[in-house]
Amino acid sequence: MDTKIGSIDTCKPTTGDVGSPPSNAVATIQDSAPTTATSEATLGRHLARRLVQAGVTDIFSVPGDFNLTLLDHLIAEPELNNIGCCNELNAGYAADGYARSRGVGACVVTFTVGGLSVLNAIAGAYSENLPVICIVGGPNSNDFGTNRILHHTIGLPDFSQELRCFQTVTCYQAVVNNLEDAHEQIDKAISTALKESKPVYISISCNLAATPHPTFARDPVPFALTPRMSNKMGLEAAVEATLEFLNKAVKPVMVGGPKLRVAKASDAFVELADASGYPLAVMPSAKGFVPENHPHFIGTYWGAVSTPFCSEIVESADAYIFAGPIFNDYSSVGYSLLLKKEKAIIVHPDRVVVANGPTFGCVLMSDFFRELAKRVKRNETAYENYHRIFVPEGKPLKCKPREPLRVNAMFQHIQKMLSSETAVIAETGDSWFNCQKLKLPKGCGYEFQMQYGSIGWSVGATLGYAQASPEKRVLSFIGDGSFQVTAQDISTMIRNGQKTIIFLINNGGYTIEVEIHDGPYNVIKNWNYTGLVDAIHNGEGKCWTTKVRYEEELVEAIKTATLEKKDSLCFIEVIVHKDDTSKELLEWGSRVAAANGRPPNPQ
């Protein structure tokens, strides 16, 4: 009986998925110059310097009485900018978006009421392998170990509730309630975030941030991030076994997965594509990780909702290389992928599994692909098959004058907006499927949160990504249901002079959930969304809003946003029919519903 991929997640969780520090991060965290002034020899200033050295120049915060002094000392660092957010959830989402661009992000909240509010965003960052440093202003150090009951807690003298919650969604936790080892704990936390490419938790007692200590007055011992290396014998064995497997194949293909990012192996993966001549596809959550202008790029492999002709080539192949895949129920379209394990080479960030054969550990993905590229036999058979069957996709029917705008017509105009100077943020919902069909020009950024799929993520993530990449114009696609969860931080975007274009797609509810399982709970109260943003704008900063119902209005709105209002935050509310969904969502929703609705197995 064939073993199918997609019926279970074949990726075992690993620790240490990173071979080198994130881009823009330093290989050694150390002070650049001795610090002698007592006012700067404090825990807060030390933490601020470390954040800057790691690549963070903006922190996303919500003040609370336990973190106020800490914030004073963080913003005293000239190279660190504080971005005040409307709530902790959005601050965490912003740090997530920031980390996607910069390689590391940070948020600062207060004890328990802030920590538990930001927890959902940190869990999402964990699922996406993003190094987010979550800093919490903690209780006074004198209160630990006492029988006192503090505010912002659940009324028990045990202060560990917040810590215990974070232990499951961070790779390291530091509770700093004394100065003797504070610098060591901070250095260990930040370096672990960079090495593991996962979030970490740092709690700092509120009375310690401003306290001088000798360990902060001198250059600390440099905390080096030793780059991980492949085992040479393991690497050679993995390459030999893979070559033997591939050389027997008639029509092999390559598919990039989401862990290409954490493995920092996108360039090496493309090198292999160049050398091998294999067709190159990506899983949906890896869109943007490989150049879509590559001559052998065939689109998104997403089972039944793949780019046209892509799934036919992948699933008919007799060998497929998957680079850093995650086969969950969403990416496998309700466990319906037509793949067989005995045909697959699964390349994880630090190990290689060849079909039903051996697993080769201590092999870094980037090293593996580069070595394989040097020796692989060129085989263009599968790409030639793709070229034979490919038929250019048709254009959607053009909207008649004053005909209600259709989403498929809308995205024809979005496509024309994309360039190397733009980035796309796609919210959970039908935007996943519509944005997947966009053809990304070289250098165009693309982000969405598929594994965790938290609705409302995109508002904070847009804030963070735009703050990290001011050179790009961010285009954010958000459904009305998702927007209602996190709308407030449009305020923070305006306050910080961001020039994002937000397309609010108003179709009257939670459309993605309608297509999985409909009910009255999927219908939401309609808002005057442009009126809300105008009220938030309140005449301060640069902001422009408009509603569009027809194609001609959309064309005019895009023209205004990209020319006259190019330096403003632009909010375009697009009103479409509640049943106007992509065909991919209809197919995907029915299959996910079937997976969700499986009856219990007999006991």
C-alpha positions as CSV (number, residue, x, y, z in Angstrom):
1,M,0.0,0.0,0.0
2,D,1.4,3.4,-1.0
3,T,2.4,5.8,1.8
4,K,1.0,9.2,1.0
5,I,2.6,12.5,2.0
6,G,0.0,14.9,3.4
7,S,-1.9,12.4,5.4
8,I,0.4,13.3,8.3
9,D,3.1,15.9,8.8
10,T,6.3,14.3,7.9
11,C,8.3,17.2,9.4
12,K,9.4,16.5,12.9
13,P,10.0,19.6,14.9
14,T,13.6,20.5,15.2
15,T,15.6,22.9,17.3
16,G,18.4,24.9,15.8
17,D,17.0,25.2,12.3
18,V,19.4,28.1,11.5
19,G,22.8,27.8,10.0
20,S,23.7,31.4,10.4
21,P,22.3,34.5,12.0
22,P,19.4,36.3,10.3
23,S,20.2,38.9,7.6
24,N,21.2,42.2,9.1
25,A,22.1,40.5,12.4
26,V,25.7,40.3,13.6
27,A,27.6,37.1,14.1
28,T,29.0,38.4,17.4
29,I,26.9,40.4,19.8
30,Q,29.2,42.8,21.5
31,D,29.5,46.5,22.5
32,S,31.2,48.6,20.0
33,A,32.8,51.0,22.5
34,P,33.4,51.0,26.3
35,T,30.6,52.5,28.4
36,T,31.8,54.4,31.4
37,A,29.0,56.9,32.2
38,T,26.9,55.7,35.1
39,S,23.7,56.9,33.5
40,E,24.3,54.5,30.6
41,A,25.6,51.6,32.7
42,T,22.1,50.3,33.4
43,L,20.3,47.1,32.6
44,G,17.8,49.0,30.4
45,R,20.6,50.6,28.3
46,H,22.5,47.3,28.1
47,L,19.3,45.6,26.7
48,A,18.8,48.5,24.2
49,R,22.4,48.2,22.9
50,R,22.0,44.5,22.5
51,L,18.8,44.9,20.5
52,V,20.5,47.4,18.2
53,Q,23.5,45.1,17.7
54,A,21.2,42.2,16.8
55,G,19.5,44.3,14.1
56,V,16.5,45.9,15.8
57,T,16.1,49.7,15.4
58,D,12.4,49.8,16.2
59,I,10.5,48.3,19.2
60,F,6.7,47.9,19.3
61,S,5.4,48.7,22.7
62,V,2.3,49.2,24.9
63,P,3.2,51.0,28.2
64,G,2.1,49.7,31.6
65,D,3.3,50.5,35.1
66,F,5.7,47.6,35.2
67,N,7.6,48.6,32.0
68,L,7.6,52.4,32.1
69,T,11.1,52.8,33.6
70,L,12.4,50.2,31.2
71,L,10.9,52.1,28.3
72,D,12.7,55.2,29.5
73,H,16.0,53.5,29.2
74,L,15.3,51.7,25.9
75,I,14.3,55.0,24.2
76,A,17.4,56.7,25.6
77,E,19.4,54.6,23.1
78,P,19.8,56.9,20.1
79,E,19.6,54.1,17.5
80,L,16.4,52.6,19.0
81,N,13.0,54.0,18.0
82,N,9.8,53.3,20.0
83,I,6.6,52.6,18.1
84,G,3.7,52.8,20.5
85,C,0.9,50.4,19.5
86,C,-2.8,50.5,20.4
87,N,-2.8,47.0,22.0
88,E,-0.4,44.2,22.8
89,L,-1.7,41.8,20.2
90,N,-0.9,44.3,17.4
91,A,2.5,45.0,18.9
92,G,3.3,41.3,18.7
93,Y,2.0,41.1,15.1
94,A,4.1,44.2,14.3
95,A,7.2,42.5,15.7
96,D,6.3,39.4,13.6
97,G,6.1,41.6,10.4
98,Y,9.3,43.4,11.3
99,A,11.2,40.2,11.7
100,R,10.0,39.0,8.3
101,S,11.9,41.9,6.7
102,R,14.8,42.5,9.1
103,G,15.4,39.0,10.4
104,V,14.6,39.9,14.0
105,G,11.9,41.9,15.8
106,A,11.0,43.0,19.3
107,C,8.0,44.1,21.4
108,V,7.7,45.4,24.9
109,V,4.7,44.9,27.1
110,T,3.8,44.9,30.8
111,F,3.4,41.9,33.2
112,T,0.6,39.3,32.6
113,V,-2.2,41.6,31.3
114,G,0.2,42.6,28.6
115,G,2.1,39.4,28.3
116,L,-1.0,37.2,28.0
117,S,-2.4,39.7,25.4
118,V,0.7,39.4,23.2
119,L,0.9,35.6,23.6
120,N,-1.2,34.8,20.5
121,A,1.1,36.9,18.3
122,I,4.2,35.2,19.8
123,A,2.7,31.8,19.1
124,G,2.2,32.8,15.5
125,A,5.8,33.9,15.2
126,Y,6.9,30.6,16.7
127,S,4.9,28.7,14.0
128,E,6.6,30.7,11.3
129,N,10.1,30.4,12.7
130,L,10.5,34.1,13.3
131,P,13.0,35.4,15.9
132,V,10.9,37.8,17.9
133,I,12.2,39.1,21.3
134,C,9.2,39.5,23.6
135,I,10.2,41.8,26.6
136,V,8.0,42.1,29.6
137,G,8.3,44.6,32.4
138,G,8.0,42.3,35.5
139,P,7.3,42.6,39.2
140,N,9.6,44.3,41.6
141,S,12.5,41.9,42.4
142,N,11.7,42.2,46.2
143,D,8.2,40.6,45.6
144,F,9.5,37.3,44.3
145,G,9.3,34.5,46.8
146,T,7.0,36.4,49.1
147,N,3.3,35.8,49.8
148,R,2.2,39.1,48.3
149,I,-0.6,39.4,45.8
150,L,0.1,41.9,43.0
151,H,-2.2,43.7,40.6
152,H,-2.2,42.5,36.9
153,T,-2.3,38.9,38.2
154,I,-5.0,36.4,38.8
155,G,-4.9,37.1,42.5
156,L,-2.5,34.4,43.6
157,P,1.0,35.0,45.1
158,D,2.5,32.7,42.4
159,F,4.0,35.0,39.6
160,S,4.8,32.1,37.3
161,Q,1.5,32.0,35.3
162,E,2.8,34.2,32.5
163,L,6.2,32.4,32.3
164,R,4.5,29.0,32.1
165,C,2.3,30.2,29.2
166,F,5.4,31.5,27.3
167,Q,7.3,28.3,27.8
168,T,5.3,26.5,25.2
169,V,5.6,29.3,22.5
170,T,9.2,30.5,22.9
171,C,12.5,28.7,22.6
172,Y,14.1,30.4,25.7
173,Q,12.8,32.2,28.7
174,A,14.8,34.6,30.9
175,V,13.4,36.0,34.2
176,V,15.7,38.8,35.2
177,N,15.1,39.6,38.9
178,N,18.7,40.2,40.0
179,L,21.6,42.1,38.4
180,E,24.4,39.6,39.0
181,D,23.6,37.5,35.9
182,A,21.3,39.9,34.1
183,H,23.7,40.5,31.2
184,E,24.3,36.8,30.7
185,Q,20.6,36.0,30.7
186,I,19.9,38.8,28.1
187,D,22.7,37.8,25.9
188,K,21.7,34.1,26.1
189,A,18.1,35.0,25.2
190,I,18.9,37.2,22.2
191,S,21.5,34.9,20.8
192,T,19.2,31.9,21.2
193,A,16.4,33.7,19.3
194,L,18.9,34.3,16.5
195,K,20.3,30.8,16.4
196,E,17.0,29.0,16.7
197,S,15.0,31.5,14.7
198,K,12.2,31.3,17.2
199,P,10.7,33.8,19.7
200,V,12.2,34.3,23.2
201,Y,10.7,35.7,26.4
202,I,12.6,38.2,28.6
203,S,11.0,39.4,31.9
204,I,12.8,42.3,33.6
205,S,11.9,43.4,37.2
206,C,10.5,46.9,37.1
207,N,13.0,48.2,39.8
208,L,16.1,46.9,37.9
209,A,16.0,48.7,34.5
210,A,17.4,51.9,35.8
211,T,19.9,50.4,38.3
212,P,23.6,50.7,37.4
213,H,25.8,47.7,37.7
214,P,29.5,47.0,37.0
215,T,28.7,44.4,34.4
216,F,27.0,47.1,32.3
217,A,29.8,49.6,32.6
218,R,32.4,47.7,30.7
219,D,32.5,45.7,27.5
220,P,31.0,42.3,28.2
221,V,32.6,39.2,27.0
222,P,31.5,38.9,23.4
223,F,28.7,36.4,23.0
224,A,29.5,34.7,19.7
225,L,27.0,33.0,17.5
226,T,29.0,30.1,16.2
227,P,27.7,29.2,12.7
228,R,26.5,25.6,12.5
229,M,28.2,23.4,10.0
230,S,27.3,20.2,8.2
231,N,28.9,16.9,9.1
232,K,31.1,16.4,6.0
233,M,30.7,12.6,5.9
234,G,26.9,12.9,6.4
235,L,26.7,15.6,3.7
236,E,28.6,13.4,1.2
237,A,26.5,10.4,2.0
238,A,23.3,12.4,1.6
239,V,24.4,13.7,-1.7
240,E,25.5,10.3,-3.0
241,A,22.2,8.7,-2.0
242,T,20.2,11.6,-3.6
243,L,22.1,11.4,-6.8
244,E,21.6,7.7,-7.1
245,F,17.8,8.3,-6.5
246,L,17.5,11.2,-9.0
247,N,19.6,9.6,-11.7
248,K,17.1,6.8,-11.9
249,A,14.2,9.2,-12.3
250,V,12.7,10.1,-15.7
251,K,11.0,13.4,-14.7
252,P,12.1,14.8,-11.4
253,V,10.8,18.2,-10.0
254,M,11.6,20.6,-7.2
255,V,9.2,22.2,-4.7
256,G,10.2,24.9,-2.2
257,G,8.6,24.9,1.2
258,P,8.3,27.5,4.0
259,K,11.4,26.4,5.9
260,L,13.6,27.7,3.1
261,R,13.5,31.0,5.0
262,V,14.7,29.6,8.3
263,A,17.4,27.5,6.6
264,K,18.5,30.6,4.6
265,A,18.7,28.2,1.6
266,S,16.7,30.1,-1.1
267,D,19.8,31.0,-3.1
268,A,21.2,27.4,-2.9
269,F,17.8,26.0,-3.9
270,V,17.8,28.2,-7.1
271,E,21.4,27.1,-7.8
272,L,20.2,23.6,-7.9
273,A,17.3,24.6,-10.2
274,D,19.7,26.3,-12.5
275,A,22.0,23.2,-12.6
276,S,19.4,20.5,-12.8
277,G,16.9,21.9,-15.3
278,Y,14.0,20.6,-13.1
279,P,10.7,22.5,-13.0
280,L,10.6,24.8,-9.9
281,A,7.5,25.2,-7.9
282,V,6.7,26.5,-4.4
283,M,4.3,25.5,-1.7
284,P,1.8,28.3,-0.9
285,S,3.6,29.5,2.3
286,A,6.9,29.7,0.4
287,K,5.7,32.2,-2.2
288,G,8.2,34.9,-2.6
289,F,11.2,32.7,-1.4
290,V,12.3,32.0,-5.0
291,P,12.3,34.3,-8.0
292,E,9.2,33.9,-10.0
293,N,10.9,35.1,-13.1
294,H,13.1,32.0,-13.1
295,P,12.9,30.3,-16.5
296,H,11.7,27.0,-15.0
297,F,9.3,28.4,-12.4
298,I,5.9,26.7,-12.8
299,G,3.9,28.3,-9.9
300,T,2.4,27.3,-6.6
301,Y,1.9,23.6,-5.8
302,W,-1.1,23.4,-3.5
303,G,-2.8,20.1,-4.5
304,A,-6.2,20.6,-6.0
305,V,-5.9,24.4,-5.9
306,S,-2.5,24.7,-7.5
307,T,-1.5,27.1,-10.2
308,P,-2.9,25.7,-13.5
309,F,-0.8,22.8,-14.8
310,C,1.6,22.8,-11.8
311,S,0.0,20.0,-9.7
312,E,-0.2,17.8,-12.8
313,I,3.5,18.1,-13.3
314,V,4.4,17.6,-9.6
315,E,2.1,14.7,-8.9
316,S,3.0,12.9,-12.1
317,A,6.7,13.1,-11.4
318,D,8.6,10.0,-10.4
319,A,10.9,12.0,-8.0
320,Y,10.3,15.2,-6.2
321,I,12.6,17.2,-4.0
322,F,10.7,19.1,-1.2
323,A,12.8,21.8,0.5
324,G,11.6,22.6,4.0
325,P,7.9,21.5,3.6
326,I,5.1,21.6,6.1
327,F,2.4,19.2,5.2
328,N,-0.5,20.3,7.4
329,D,-4.2,20.1,6.7
330,Y,-4.3,23.5,5.0
331,S,-1.2,23.1,2.8
332,S,-2.3,19.6,1.9
333,V,-5.9,20.7,1.1
334,G,-7.5,18.5,3.7
335,Y,-4.8,15.7,3.3
336,S,-5.6,15.3,-0.3
337,L,-2.2,15.6,-2.0
338,L,-1.4,12.9,-4.5
339,L,2.2,12.3,-3.4
340,K,4.0,9.2,-2.4
341,K,6.7,9.0,0.1
342,E,8.8,6.6,-1.9
343,K,9.2,9.2,-4.6
344,A,10.1,12.1,-2.3
345,I,13.3,13.5,-1.1
346,I,12.4,15.7,1.9
347,V,15.1,18.2,2.8
348,H,14.7,19.7,6.3
349,P,16.8,22.6,7.5
350,D,19.3,20.2,9.1
351,R,18.6,16.7,7.7
352,V,17.7,14.9,4.5
353,V,15.3,12.0,4.1
354,V,15.5,10.0,0.9
355,A,12.3,8.2,0.0
356,N,11.7,5.3,2.3
357,G,15.4,5.0,2.8
358,P,17.8,6.5,5.3
359,T,17.7,9.8,7.1
360,F,21.0,11.8,7.0
361,G,21.3,14.1,10.0
362,C,23.6,17.1,10.6
363,V,23.3,18.1,7.0
364,L,22.4,21.8,6.5
365,M,20.0,22.5,3.6
366,S,22.1,25.2,1.9
367,D,25.2,23.0,2.0
368,F,23.2,20.0,0.6
369,F,21.7,21.9,-2.3
370,R,25.0,23.5,-3.3
371,E,26.9,20.2,-3.3
372,L,24.0,18.6,-5.2
373,A,24.1,21.4,-7.8
374,K,27.7,20.6,-8.6
375,R,27.1,17.0,-9.5
376,V,23.5,16.6,-10.6
377,K,22.7,15.4,-14.1
378,R,20.7,18.0,-16.1
379,N,17.2,16.7,-16.9
380,E,14.6,19.0,-18.4
381,T,12.0,16.3,-19.2
382,A,9.5,17.4,-16.6
383,Y,9.8,21.0,-17.6
384,E,9.4,20.1,-21.3
385,N,6.2,18.2,-20.3
386,Y,4.9,21.3,-18.6
387,H,5.8,23.5,-21.6
388,R,3.8,21.1,-23.8
389,I,0.6,21.1,-21.7
390,F,0.7,24.8,-20.6
391,V,-2.1,27.0,-21.9
392,P,-2.0,30.7,-20.9
393,E,-4.7,31.5,-18.4
394,G,-7.7,33.4,-19.7
395,K,-8.5,37.0,-18.7
396,P,-11.6,37.5,-16.5
397,L,-14.6,39.0,-18.2
398,K,-14.2,42.8,-18.3
399,C,-16.7,44.6,-16.0
400,K,-19.3,46.6,-17.9
401,P,-19.6,50.3,-17.0
402,R,-21.3,50.6,-13.5
403,E,-21.3,46.8,-13.1
404,P,-20.5,45.8,-9.5
405,L,-16.7,45.1,-9.3
406,R,-15.6,41.5,-9.2
407,V,-12.6,40.4,-7.3
408,N,-11.0,38.6,-10.3
409,A,-11.1,41.9,-12.2
410,M,-9.7,43.8,-9.3
411,F,-6.6,41.6,-9.1
412,Q,-5.8,42.2,-12.7
413,H,-5.2,45.8,-11.8
414,I,-3.3,44.9,-8.6
415,Q,-0.9,42.9,-10.8
416,K,0.1,46.0,-12.6
417,M,1.0,47.8,-9.4
418,L,3.7,45.3,-8.4
419,S,7.4,46.0,-8.8
420,S,10.7,45.6,-6.9
421,E,9.7,48.6,-4.8
422,T,6.5,46.9,-3.5
423,A,5.6,44.2,-1.0
424,V,2.4,42.2,-0.6
425,I,0.8,41.3,2.7
426,A,-2.1,38.8,2.4
427,E,-4.5,38.4,5.3
428,T,-6.0,35.0,6.2
429,G,-9.0,34.5,4.0
430,D,-9.7,34.7,0.3
431,S,-6.8,37.1,0.0
432,W,-4.6,34.0,0.4
433,F,-5.9,32.6,-2.9
434,N,-6.2,35.8,-4.9
435,C,-2.7,36.9,-3.9
436,Q,-1.2,33.5,-4.6
437,K,-2.1,34.1,-8.3
438,L,-0.1,37.3,-8.4
439,K,3.1,37.0,-10.4
440,L,5.8,38.6,-8.3
441,P,8.4,40.7,-10.1
442,K,12.0,40.3,-9.0
443,G,12.5,41.9,-5.6
444,C,8.8,42.2,-4.7
445,G,8.2,41.1,-1.1
446,Y,5.4,38.7,-0.2
447,E,4.2,37.6,3.3
448,F,1.3,35.8,4.8
449,Q,0.7,33.6,7.8
450,M,-0.4,30.2,6.7
451,Q,0.6,27.8,9.5
452,Y,-1.1,29.8,12.3
453,G,-3.7,31.6,10.2
454,S,-4.7,34.1,12.8
455,I,-7.3,36.5,11.4
456,G,-6.3,40.1,12.0
457,W,-2.6,39.3,11.8
458,S,-2.1,41.5,8.7
459,V,-2.8,44.9,10.3
460,G,0.0,44.6,12.8
461,A,2.3,42.7,10.4
462,T,1.8,45.5,7.8
463,L,2.8,48.1,10.4
464,G,5.9,46.1,11.3
465,Y,6.9,45.2,7.8
466,A,6.5,48.8,6.5
467,Q,8.5,50.1,9.5
468,A,11.3,47.7,8.7
469,S,11.3,48.4,4.9
470,P,10.6,52.1,4.4
471,E,12.0,51.8,0.9
472,K,9.0,49.6,-0.2
473,R,5.4,50.5,-0.7
474,V,3.4,47.8,1.1
475,L,0.2,46.6,-0.5
476,S,-2.0,45.0,2.2
477,F,-5.1,42.9,1.4
478,I,-7.5,42.6,4.3
479,G,-11.0,41.2,4.6
480,D,-13.6,43.1,6.5
481,G,-14.0,40.4,9.1
482,S,-10.2,40.3,9.8
483,F,-10.0,44.1,9.9
484,Q,-12.5,44.3,12.7
485,V,-10.2,42.3,14.9
486,T,-7.2,44.7,14.8
487,A,-8.3,47.9,13.1
488,Q,-6.9,50.3,15.7
489,D,-3.3,50.3,14.6
490,I,-4.1,52.1,11.4
491,S,-3.6,54.9,13.9
492,T,0.0,53.9,14.5
493,M,0.7,53.6,10.7
494,I,-0.5,57.2,10.2
495,R,1.4,58.5,13.3
496,N,4.6,57.0,11.9
497,G,4.2,58.4,8.4
498,Q,3.8,55.1,6.6
499,K,2.7,55.1,3.0
500,T,1.1,51.7,2.8
501,I,-1.9,51.1,0.5
502,I,-4.6,49.0,2.3
503,F,-7.2,47.3,0.2
504,L,-10.1,46.5,2.5
505,I,-12.2,43.9,0.8
506,N,-15.7,44.3,2.1
507,N,-17.8,41.2,1.3
508,G,-19.9,41.2,4.4
509,G,-18.3,38.6,6.7
510,Y,-15.9,35.7,7.2
511,T,-15.9,34.4,3.7
512,I,-13.2,31.7,4.2
513,E,-15.3,30.2,7.0
514,V,-18.4,30.4,4.9
515,E,-16.8,28.1,2.4
516,I,-15.7,25.7,5.1
517,H,-19.0,25.7,7.1
518,D,-21.6,28.4,6.8
519,G,-23.8,29.7,9.6
520,P,-25.2,33.0,10.9
521,Y,-22.0,33.5,13.0
522,N,-20.1,34.2,9.7
523,V,-22.1,37.4,9.1
524,I,-20.7,40.5,10.7
525,K,-22.0,44.1,11.4
526,N,-21.1,46.3,8.4
527,W,-19.0,49.3,9.3
528,N,-18.4,52.5,7.4
529,Y,-14.7,51.5,7.1
530,T,-13.5,54.7,5.3
531,G,-15.4,56.8,7.8
532,L,-13.7,54.9,10.7
533,V,-10.2,55.5,9.2
534,D,-11.1,59.1,8.6
535,A,-12.0,59.4,12.3
536,I,-8.8,57.7,13.3
537,H,-6.8,60.1,11.0
538,N,-8.5,63.1,12.6
539,G,-6.6,65.5,10.4
540,E,-3.2,64.5,11.8
541,G,-0.7,63.0,9.4
542,K,-1.1,62.0,5.8
543,C,-4.0,59.7,5.0
544,W,-6.4,59.3,2.1
545,T,-9.5,57.1,1.9
546,T,-12.0,56.1,-0.7
547,K,-14.8,53.6,-1.4
548,V,-15.0,51.8,-4.8
549,R,-17.8,49.7,-6.2
550,Y,-17.0,49.7,-9.9
551,E,-13.9,48.9,-12.0
552,E,-13.6,52.4,-13.2
553,E,-13.6,53.7,-9.6
554,L,-10.9,51.2,-8.7
555,V,-8.7,52.3,-11.6
556,E,-9.1,56.0,-10.5
557,A,-8.3,55.1,-6.9
558,I,-5.2,53.2,-7.8
559,K,-4.0,56.1,-9.9
560,T,-4.6,58.6,-7.1
561,A,-2.9,56.3,-4.5
562,T,0.2,55.8,-6.7
563,L,0.6,59.3,-8.0
564,E,-1.0,62.2,-6.1
565,K,-1.1,60.4,-2.7
566,K,2.1,58.4,-3.1
567,D,3.4,59.7,0.2
568,S,0.2,59.0,2.2
569,L,-1.3,56.0,3.8
570,C,-4.1,55.1,1.4
571,F,-7.1,53.1,2.5
572,I,-9.3,51.8,-0.4
573,E,-12.5,50.0,0.6
574,V,-13.5,47.7,-2.2
575,I,-17.2,46.6,-1.9
576,V,-17.9,43.2,-3.5
577,H,-20.6,40.6,-3.5
578,K,-20.6,38.3,-0.4
579,D,-20.4,35.3,-2.7
580,D,-17.6,36.6,-4.9
581,T,-14.9,34.2,-4.0
582,S,-12.0,32.6,-5.9
583,K,-12.6,29.1,-7.4
584,E,-9.6,28.0,-5.4
585,L,-11.3,28.9,-2.1
586,L,-14.4,27.0,-3.1
587,E,-12.4,23.8,-3.8
588,W,-10.1,24.2,-0.8
589,G,-13.0,25.0,1.6
590,S,-14.9,21.9,0.7
591,R,-11.8,19.6,1.1
592,V,-10.9,21.2,4.5
593,A,-14.5,20.8,5.6
594,A,-14.3,17.1,4.7
595,A,-11.1,16.7,6.7
596,N,-12.6,18.6,9.7
597,G,-15.8,16.5,9.5
598,R,-14.2,13.0,9.6
599,P,-16.1,10.8,12.0
600,P,-14.3,9.3,15.0
601,N,-12.4,6.1,14.3
602,P,-13.9,2.9,15.8
603,Q,-12.5,2.3,19.3
